[in-house]
Amino acid sequence: MIINDLHREDNYQEYLRLRNDPNYTDVIFDDVSGGVSAVHRNHQFDSQIGAFGIKKGDYEKISVNILRERGHAVILESETAPDGIMSPDGFIDGIIMEIKAVEGQGKWAIKDKLHIATRQGASCVILYFHDKKLYSYERIEDGWFKYLNDQASQKYNHSIERVLCIVGEDIHEFSIP
């Protein structure tokens, strides 16, 4: 992402605001990219070990670092909610987002990640691929159309406006048809 001076200044002002807010920790401004990140004290990092022997919460941390280094403003918010209510991870560039790690090759994996993110109220879904071999544009496209079909058959309104895929250090934006 090429960041313009206005976006950089907005991110820097957000950095200053968050740095002075006692509810946020790990507030970082990237001088090179102009990106910013922060973590709310009540954000819950999943300690369960995933398929690659990594804590699932670490997928979020890796994703946030890569996004910040590319100039994005990524704020992980409190996930404290009443029982039965699923909350999103936070915001990317002011848009409600959810980070989902893709650990398997199943034909429904992408659709399921998108569906869960929708139930959590996300408008942007970040799909993190720790194993680069699990990513392909065709796989994302197939999952997207399965998601749309599922949403239509269930009479849900989909709210996803943006899908970003993190593959290694690269970010690929899926163009929503």
N, C-alpha and C positions, 0 to 999 in steps of 0.2 A: 504494500500500500504506500503510495507516495502521499506524504502528508504536507498540506499547505500551511502557511504561517498562521492563518486564522484557526485552523484545527489544532495546531500545536499550542497556541495560546489558550484555547478553550480547555485542552487537556491539562495544561499547566495550572490553570485556575482550579480545575477539578482536583488536581493533586494537592494544591494548597488547602482547599476546603476539607478534603479527606484526611490530610495529615493532622489537621487541627481538630478533627472529630474523634473523641475517645472511643467510639464504637468500632473504629476501623484499625486494622493492623496491617503490616506488610505493605504499606503505601509506598509505591515506587513510581518515579518518573524516569523514563528513558530519554536521556539527552540526545541520543543519536536519532531515534525514530520519532520522538515526541509522544510516544505511547505512555499510558498510565495504568496502574492496576492497584487494587486494594481488596482486602478481605474483611468482611464484617465479623466481629467477635463471635457471633452466633451462627456463622456458616459451619456446616457439618461436613467434614471430609470423611468419606467412607473408608474405614480401616480394613475392610474385607479384601483379601488377596484375590486378584483377578487371574485370568488365564495365563498371563505372562509372568506370574510371580511378583507382581507389583501391586501395591495397595491401590484400590480403585480411586481413592481421593488424590493420589499422586497424578493420575491422568489429568485431573482438573488443574493441578498446579503446573504441570508441563504445558498444558494448553494455554493457560493464562500467560505464562512467560513468553511463549512463541507469539501470541497475539499482541502483547505489549511491545515486544521487540519489532513488530511490524507496524507500529503506530496506532494501534487500537486502544480505546479506553475500556478496560475490563474490570468490572466491580462485582465481586462475589458478595451476595447479600445474605442476610439472616435467613435460615431455613426453618426457623421456628414457626410452626403452624399447628392449628388444632388437629387432633387425630383424624386420619382419613383424608386430610387435605394435602395435596402434593404441591410443593412450591418450586419455582424455577431457581436456577443457580444464581442469577443476577442479571447484569446488563452488559451489553457490548455496544459501544458507541450510542448509548442511550436507548437501546432496544432490548426488550426482555429476552434473555437467552438461557439455554440449557446446554450443558456439555454432556455428551454421551460417548463412551468408549466403545468401539466396535472390536470385539474380541473373537468373534466366530465367523464362519463362512456360510451359515445357514441362509436359505433363500428368503427368509422373512426377517432377518436381523435388522436390516436398514429400515424396513417398514415399521417394525416394532419400536425402534429407537425414536422415529419420527412421531409415532402415535403417542408414546409416553410423554414426549416433550410437549405435544399439543395439550394433553391432559394437564400438564404442569403450567400451561398458559404461555409457553414460549413462542415468540415470533421469529426468533433466530435459533437454529440448532447448529451446534458445533459438534461434528463427528470427528473423534480422535482415533486415528489408526496407528497403534504402536507398531504393528507389523505391516509394513508397506505392501506386502503381497495381498493383503485383504482389501486393498483399495483399487477400484477402477471406476471411471466415469460411468461406464455402462451399468455397473452394480448399483451405483447411487441412483441413476435414472430408473432402473428397474424397481428399486425400493420405493422411489418417489411415486411411480405410477401404481404400485400395489397399495401404498398409503392413500392415495387419492381414491382408488376404488373402494378401499375399506371405509374411508370417511363418507363416501357417497352412499354406500349400502347401509351405513349406520345413521345416516342423515345428520352427520356432524358437519359443522363448518370448520374447515381447516384454517388455522391462523398463522401457519408458517409462511414467512415472507422471504426468508433467506436461509441457505444451508451452506456452511463453511466446513470444509474437510481439512483436517491437519494430518499430513502424511510426512513423517520425519520432521524436518524443519520447514517444510513447504505448506502453504495454505492454498487450497483450490476452492473457488467459489462455484457451487453448482448453480447453473442458470435455470431458474424455475420456469418451465414452459408456460 
